């Protein structure tokens, strides 16, 4: 029975028993025959009263026939005693006192109250959870068999991680299979991956797949304001694990308690460090915790203590990466199970268009599509809803209510036309997907490039074309208006950052050679970069600045030359943007080829030639590269 229900039933029974006792005592006290005072006086004058007991104004007596009577004399009545004495009635007088039950209640109530509080606090101290005075008790939650189980069928896109976790589950179910060959079960498994890749989801699936007890706790649950509480909770956690062995213990956000020792502001006496020390001892100390497997998740493995990562503690490290095209299709299939989809929805197309998306991003994409369909009272979710959701996730919500002057609209149209035109003219640039002058997010206009395939490394030609595309907006303003605006501020920032990385990190400079410059200094306790150490001379710094400027200016000249040669197309595209506000990739390519937007003929490619069926399919494969400087839309602030 549930402890809370059992305690409630106990107190309910206690109250009922108390009420019954009170009623019984009351009945016992009032079992004498109640007699009106006037009748009592009449019987006394007739000599029928034998004995009388006077308690204040209360009268209790016995008649000569043996009947017991009880009555009450009014306070203003006098002479009753004389009347009774004249009739030879035996009188006993007592001082008026309270009820014995009331006296008992008044005298014992404080004692009983103190005893009740004492029992309450003792019960709280002996039980775990979030109850009072249970500071040193573990807050780990045991997964219940009555809860809805999640299995590996509900997890997609991380097949390698599932295989390694499946092996651990099999070890718990059939340990003899591995022990007969001398193998031992891994003591710890560390799930490492970017936020939203499904680490916690994998742990839930393990809880559903394993037929063993599964404890879950967050790394922050060990930290408390009281000294020694974290270490005590670690001890209690593993004691619970030993009692329920074999079992799995899952710690989410391990970096909250497992950071490098000695990096804190309190030296070696930091409370967090003491908690980590206890965790190290429990995982692999003098006493072995056989049958207790620790599964932890973190997105910051670089800040974890080396003693925590060694074999014998976390024997296995599982990398949970962002899903590829096939994985994204599987993730979309999982999230769209309960959503009524229209016949025109193709999850493979959506998967190809969402490269770099994590599992959480895809779940948000599906949810946004469903919300958009519900907003227009649709019975099913269409492909157009997924396109809307993708644009909203990648570029932000439209701000159609924003008041923009006609002059600013023209400048924005020219700026975005410059970006869009260069995506078509440059051979190594990512294909144009969409260009708009509708304000989205913090930008007045956006040009969205979506690569054909998933990219994991980048060539120097690709990076140079990317710089050229970023500079296209500012150059277009210079060519058409003869002046520049602040709209290219974000573009220039990204251009400078990308050029400096090419020189200092990726060795893409013949002058500087295949060297890296600048060593980052990190404060482990803070968990982020706070400075960059200059490990080169001032002369080298000057040469780096010159190389960065050279890379930017060469691409600037190349972009300006292309835009001046195609000025008519640039102006035409800006005019069409002012009319339509949004142009897709096919419309941009029609304009570059000198065709009308309404031309029913086949859309030409970047070179002006018609695309083949395979190339046309690839044009729909909208992909976002994972490299931070390259996966952002091109905004004009």
N, C-alpha and C positions, 0 to 999 in steps of 0.2 A: 504494500500500500504506500502511496505517496506520503512522505513525512509531514508535509504541510496539512494534508487531509487528515492524517492520524492525529496530529496535534489539535486541529479544529474539533474533531469528534470528541477528544478527551475533555476539552474545556466545555463543550456543549453538554456532555453527560454530567460534568461537575455542577454546572448551573442548574440543570433539571433536578439533581439530587438535593441541592440546597433549597430550591423552591418547595419541593415536597416535604422536607424536614420542617421548614417554616410553617407550612400549612398544617402539618400534623401537630406541631407545638401549639399553634393558635387554637386548633380544635380541642386540644387537650386542656388548655386553659379555660375555655369557654363552654365546657360540657355541662356546668351547672345550669338550672332552669332560670331564665331571666324573668323577673317579676316586676311589674310596675310598682313605683314607690308608694302610691296611695293604697294599693292592695296590701303591700307589706305592712304599712302602718295599721291598716284595718285588722290584719291577722295578729299583729302584735297586741293590739288592744283587746282582742278576743282571747289572748293567751295561747295561741297556737304555735308561737316561736319558742324554740328550746334554747339554742345558742346563736350568738351573733359575733362575727369578727369584723371590726371597723378598721379599714385601711384608708385614711383620709376620708374622702366622700364615698368610697366604695364600700358596699355592705354585702357580706357573704354570711349566710346563716343556714341553720338546720331546723326544720319544723319538727314538731313532736311526732309526726307520723313518719319521720325519717327522710323526707324529701329535702334535697339541697337546693337553695335558692340564691339568687344574686340580683342585686339592684344597686341603684346609685342615688344618693341623697343630694338634693339641691343645696348649694352653699349657704343660702339664706335661711334654711330651715333650722330651727333651734328646738331643743327640748326632746330630741329623739332618745338620747341616752336616759333621761329621766323617765320617759314613758316605758322604756324597756326594763329599767330597774324596778319600776312599780309593778311590772308583770312578772317579776322574778326570772327574767331572762339573763342567762350567763353571757357577759360581754367580755370580749377580748379586743383590745385596742392595739394597732400597729402603726408605725410611721409609714407614710406613703413612699414607696420606692419604685424604681423603674423595673421593667420586665427583665427577668434573668437572661433572656436571649438578647435583649438590647444591651444589657451590661456586658455579656460575653462578647458581643460584637464590638462594643466600644473599647474594651480592654485588649482584645486579641487582634483587631483589625490591623493596627500598625505592624505587629509582629508578622502576621500572615502576609502583608504587603511586602515587607522586606524579604521574607523567605521566597515569595513568588519572583521578585526581581533577581534574587540570587540564583534561583533555578534557571530563569530565562537566560542570564548571562553565561552560566555554565554550559547550557545547551548550545549557545551561540559559539562559545570558544571551542567546543568539541567538534563542531561541524565546519565544513569548508565553504567555499563559494564567496559571495560578497557580503556575508553576514558580519555583524559587529564583532570586533576583537579578533577576527581571523586574519591578522596581518600576515602571518607566516604561512598561511595555507595557499596552495596553488590554485590559480583561477582557471585551470585547464578544464575545458568542457568535453565531456564524453559523448561521442556521437550516439544517438539513440537509434534503435532498430525500428522504431515507429516512424521516424522522419523519412521524407522522400529521399531515396537513394539516388546518387548520381554515379554513373558508370563511365567506362572509357568510351562507350558509344556516344556519349554526350560531349566528348572532347575530340576536336579535329585540328589538323594542321601541325601537330607535334608528335608524329608517329615514332620518332627515335626516342623521345622522352617516355612515351607510353611503353615502349618495349623494355626499357631499363627498369621502370617501375613495376611492370608486370613480372619481371624476374624476382623482385623482392617479395611480391605477393605470393608467388609460387613457393618461395623459400619458406615463408611462414606457414603455408598450407601443407607442404611436403618437405620438411627439413631433412628427412632421411635420404632423400634423393641427392642432396649435395654433401651431407656430412659423411656419407660412406666413401666419398672420394677425397675426404680431407678438407673440403671447403668450409668456410665460415661465413655467416651472414654479415653483410656490411652493417657497421654500427650507426653510420650516419649517411644521409643522402642530402646534398645541397642542390636546390633548384636555382639556377642563375638565369636571368633574362631581363629584358627591358620591361618597364611597366606596361601592363595590359596584355602580355603575351600568354597568360593562362597558367601561371605558377600555382596560385591558390585553387584554381579550377582543377588542376591535376591532383592536388591534395584531396579535394572533395571526391574526385573519382576514385582515388585510392581507398578512401574511407568506405565508398560504396562497394568496391570490388573485394576488399579484404574482409574475411569473416572473422576478424579479430578486433578487440577494442581499439578505438581511435580517439586520441586526445588532441584537442586543438587549443592553442594559446598564442597570443601575440607577444612579440619581443618587448613591447612597452609595458606589458602586464607584470613584468618582473621588477620594474623600477617603482620605488615608493619613496615617500618622504622620510620614512623611518630607517635607521641604520640596521643593516643586516636582514632586512625583509626580503630583498631579492635573492640572496643566497638561501634563505630558508624556504622560499617558494620553489627554487630549483630542487632542493632536497625532497620536498614534499611531492613535487611532480614525478620524480623518478621512483619514489616510494610507491606512489599510486601505480606507476608503470610496472614495478616488480610484482605487485599484488595481482595485476591483470595480465601478466606475461603469458604468451607472447602478445605484444601490442605495438602500435605505431603512435609516436608523439610528433605532432606537427607544430613547428614554431614559425609563424609568419613574421616577416620583416626582421630577420635575424640581426641585421646591422644595428638595430636599436640597442642591443645588449652585447654584441660581439665585436665592437670596434677595437682597434689597436690599443693595447695597454700602454700607459705612460704618456698618452697624448692628451689626457684630461687636464683641467686646470687645478685639480686637487692632488696631483702627484699620484703616488701609488695607493693612496687611501680613498680613492674615489669609490663611491658606492657601486657604480656600474662595473668597475673593474673587479670588485669582490664577487659580484654576481657572475661575471665571466669566469673567474677562477673556480667557483663552485661548479659551473657548467662543465669546465674542462675536466675536473676531477670526476664528476659523475659519468661523463662519457667514456673516459679511459683512465681510471685511477687504479688504486690497489684492489678495490672491489669492482668486479665486472658485473655489468648489468645485462646479462644474457636475456635475449628475447625482447629487449626494448630497442626498437629502431627509431632513430631520430630523423625526421624529415624536416628540413628548413628551407625557406625561400627568401631571396634577397635580390635586389637590383643593383647593389653596390658591393660586389665581391672584393673590390680593390681596397676597401677600408677594413676588412675583417682581419682579426688577429691571426698570424701564421700558425700559432699553436692550435687554433681551432680547425684549420684546414688540413692538417697533416693526416696521413693514413692512420687508422685506428680511432679517429674521431669522425671526421667526414671522409669516408673512404671513397665515395663516389660523387662526382660533380656532374650534374646534368644541365646542359645548356638548352634553354628554351628560347629558340630564335623566333623572329617574326615569320609568319607562314609564307611559303612561295605561292605560285599561281594555283597549283593543285590544292595546297593547304587552305588557301583563302576560299576556294570553291567549297571545300568541305565545311569550313566554318560557317559560310553563308547557308549551306544546307541545314546545319544544326539550328541556326537562329531563325530560319524561315519555315520550320516544321509547323508551327502553330499559327502561321500567317497565311491567309487566303491570297494566293498569287494569281495574277492575270496570266493568260496564255502567252503574252508577249514578253514575259520576264525570262531572261536567260541569265542564270547565276554565273555561268562561265564568263560572259561578257563583263559582268560587274566585277568578277574576280580579277580579270585582266586589267581592269581600269583602276584598281585600288592597290597597286604595289606599294609596299612600305607600311601598309595598314596592319596594326596588331589585331588580336582577337577582340579586344575591347572596342577598337575603332570600328570594326565590322559590325559588332553588336549595336553600336550607336548609329551606324549607317542604316541598318535594317529598321531600327526603332524610329528614326527620323522619317524614313519612307512610309512606315505605317501611320505615323502621326499626320503626315501630309495627306495621305489618302483619306483618313478619318476626317480631316478638316473640310474636305469637299464632299463628304457623305458618300464615298465610294464603297462598293461592296467588296472590291478586291484591290490589291496593291499592284499598280502598273509599273512598267519600265520607266515611264516618265517620272514617277515618284522616286525611284532609285536615282535617276539622274539629278533630280532636284536635291535629294539628300546628299549626294556626292559633292555637288557644287557648294552646298551649305557647309559641309564639313571641311572641304578644302579651302574655300575662299571666304566663308563667312556669310551672314545673312544680308539680303539686299536692304538698302536704306533708301527706298523710293521717296520717302517723305522729306529727305534732305533737300533744302533749297540751294540750288547752284545756278549761278548766272550763266548766260549764254556764252560769254567770253571764256569762263572757266571750262564749260563743256567742250568748246572748240579746242582749247589747249589740252584737255584730257584725251580727246579723241585723237589728236595728232600724236600725243605721247604714246598711247597704246597702239596706234597704227604703226609707229616706228618699231616697237617691240615685235608685233605680229609679222610685219613684213620681213624682218631679218630672220625670224624662225623658218621662213620659207626659202629665203635666198642662201642662207649659210648651209653648207653640206653636212656638218656634224652636229647641228642643233637639234634639240628634241622637237618632234612634230607639234604644231600648233593644235590645241584642242578647242579653245574658246577664248574670245576676247570680248570685253564688255566695258562700257563706260558708266554702268550703274554702280553707285557706291556700294561696296561690300566690306564689312568689317571696318577697319581704319583707313582703307584706301578709297580714292575717288574712282579708280578704274583698275582693271585687272587683266592680265594676259596669262593664260594658263597653258603651260607646256606639259605634255604627258609623253614620256619616252615609250618606245616600242616594246622594249623588253626590260626585265628586271636587271638593274645594274649594281654590281658589287665593286667594280673598280672603274676609274675614269682616265681616259687618255688626255694628253696635253692638248690635242686638237679639239676635243670635246670641251675642255675647260676654257680654251681661248674663244671658241664660238659662244660659250655661255656668257663670257665677259662682254663680247660684242653685242649680244642680244640685250643684256642689261643696260648697255650704254645707248641703245637705239632710241629710247624715249627722249633723252636729253638732246641727242643729235637731231632728231626730228623737229623738236621745238626750235633749235637754232636755225635749221634750214628754212622752215616755213614762217617763223615769227621773227627771226633775227635776234631773239633774246631767250634767256632761260628762266625757269621758275624753280621754286623749292620742291616741286613734285618729284624730282629725281634724287632726293636726299637718300632714301632707302636704297635705291639702285646703286648709287655711288658707294655707300657703306659696304654693300655686299660685293661690289667689284673690288674694292680695296682689300677686303678680307680674303677673297678668293685668290687674288694676285699674290698677296703676302704668303698664303699657305703654299702656293705653287713654288715660291722661292725658298721659304724657310722650312717647310715640312716635307714637301714631296720632291725636292731636288730637281725641278723642271727648269733650270737655268744653266746654260752653257758657261756663262761667266762665273757663277758661284760654284758650279760643280755639284756632284751628288752628295751634298752635305745637308745636315739639318742645323738650324740655328735657333737658340732660345730654349732653355730648359725650364719647364714649368715647376714652380714650387707650390706644393699643396699643404694645407693645414688639415691633417687627418681628422682632428676633432671636429672641425667645421664641415668637413666633407666636400670641399670645393676648392677650386683654384683661387688663390688670392694674390699671386704675384707671378711674374715671369723673369727668370734669372737671365741676364745678358751674358752669355758665356763666349762672347766674341768682342773683338776690339772695336774702337770707334771708327776706324777705317773700314772695317767690314760692315758696320752698320750703315755707313754712307753708301757703300756699294749695294747693299740690300735695298735701300731706299731708291737708288738709281734703277735697279733692276725691276722693282715693283712699278715704278713710273714708266719704264720702257715697255713692260708687258701691257699696261693699261693703254698707253698712247698708241702702240702699234694696232691694237684692236679698235681703238677709237678711230684712227685713220681709215682702217679697213671698213668699219661700219659706216662712216661718213661717206666714203666713196660709193658704197652700194646704195645708200639712200639717195644720194644726189643723182645717180644714174636712173633710179626708179622713183623720181619725185612725183611724177604724174600718178603713179600707182598709189604712192603714199597719200596724196591729197584725195584721191578717189576713195580710198579705204576710210580715211577720216570722215569724209562726207557721208559714206554709208553707215558708219558708226553713229553719227549724229541722228540719222534717220531711224535705224533699226535698234540701236543701243547695244545689241548683242549679235556677234557673228561667230559661227562655228568654224572649225578647221576647213571644211569643204568650201564654205563661202569665201574664206580668205584666199584659198588657192585659186578660185575662179577669178577673183579680182586681180591676182598676180598674173594670171594667164591672159588678162584682158577680156574676160568674158563677163556677161551680165549675171547678177545674182539669181535671176529667174531663168537662166539658160537650162533647159532640160537635159543637155548633153552630159556626158560623163565628166566627173570632176577631175581636172588634171592634177598631177603630182607636183612636187616642188620643182622639178625640172621643166614643167610645162607639158610633159607627156602624160597620156592617160595611164591611170594606175591599173595594174592587173588585179585579178580577184584576190590573190593572196595579199598583195600590198594594200588593197582596200580593206581587207580584214584586219591587217596589222594597224591600219590607221585607227581602228576602233579600240585597239588594245591600249587604252589609256593607263599609264603607269606613272607613279610618283617615285623618284629615286630616293633612297634613304639618306643620302649625304646631306647634312644640315644646310650648307650654303646653297644647295641646288634644288631642294624640294619645296621651296616656297613659291607662291605665285608672284608675279611681278607687279608690285603695287605702285601707285602714284599717290603720294600723300597730299 
